[in-house]
């Protein structure tokens, strides 16, 4: 693979290491340290998810129209790096929602241009393998971050001060990622002459597969709700990161394999297979098989993202725009799903929420099977 793909992989590793120092503990911090309700957690997840994904459509469009990649990538990583340590000074779920949304805005700025830059350096017929490698580096960073906070909690306890120190420490790996982008990653070469931006007919043909994915993620629990279930099952705070380690380790081990499967089979096949694992993860929660639930969630996450990103890379004309639309769809459907799950959980209980999600996910899977048109 091109050296720039390796460089971007290490950027993601360090940045996701920093993010994983926050993601597993933020739901616990909101619900058990700040003593806010589960529906407030749903609001935080929804706001952050919406900002993270919706604004990718804007920066995907701008990246295509003005042929901007590396500057957006650098600014996005810089904004996230500055915002993460500020969680240490937050005292309410509202403050956390604003900061988390701002941090996710950094991800929105960089994501579509970064995927476009990766696609620029992809060799022919290797998009699945390349994105599989990149996702492996992503979740490798998450694994290191989750392992680090487990060790911190194990040796130093779970006091409020420990939480705040973890937030402050995130700046170090984030800074390393910024330096790699700035000093080592090469920008793509702009097209010669005037570029006429026009949405192609071929791009519209990608929508059926993408919307299938959007509806599925509306129903599935986010990892924040998985973490709350683990906490309510009696696990102490220090051991909660172990679930995240299992989640990320599963993704690390599976990512490249599913990437290769995308190249050998089809994106539609891998996506339908991922739906099964998503359903299995919710069934595992219903039977209190938490470890198995996190494993299946990890397989679903990595296989579905590899399938959709590889599909866009191989078939889209305006790649950054389609990546933007893809992430915007995730924004709308997953944030609305988080609000819905939080509301049903708060007022109708955890069991009814699980039934609601499982019914919806199974329906989407069955509809996808009825669509006999194979998307290559």
Buried (B, 14 or more C-beta within 10 A) or exposed (E): BBEBBBBBBBBBBBBBBBBBBBBBBBBBBBBBBBEBBBBBBBBBBBBBBBBBBBBBBBBBBBBBBEBBBBBBBBBBBBBBBBBBBBBBEBEEBBBBBBBBBBBBBBBBBBBBBBBBBBBBBBEEEBBBBBBBBBBBBBBBBBBBBBBBBBEBBEEEEBEEEBBBEBBBBBBBBBBBBBEBBBEBBBBBEEEEEEEEEEBEEEBEEBBEBBEBBBBBBBBBBBBBBBBBBBBEEEBEBBEBBBBBBBBBBBBBBBBBBBBBBBBEBBBBBBBBBBBBBBBBBBBBBBEEBBEBBBBBBBBBBBBBBBBBBBBBBBBBBBBBBBBBBBBBBBBBBBBBBBBBBBBBBBEEEBEEBBBBBBEBBBEBBEEBEEEEEEBE
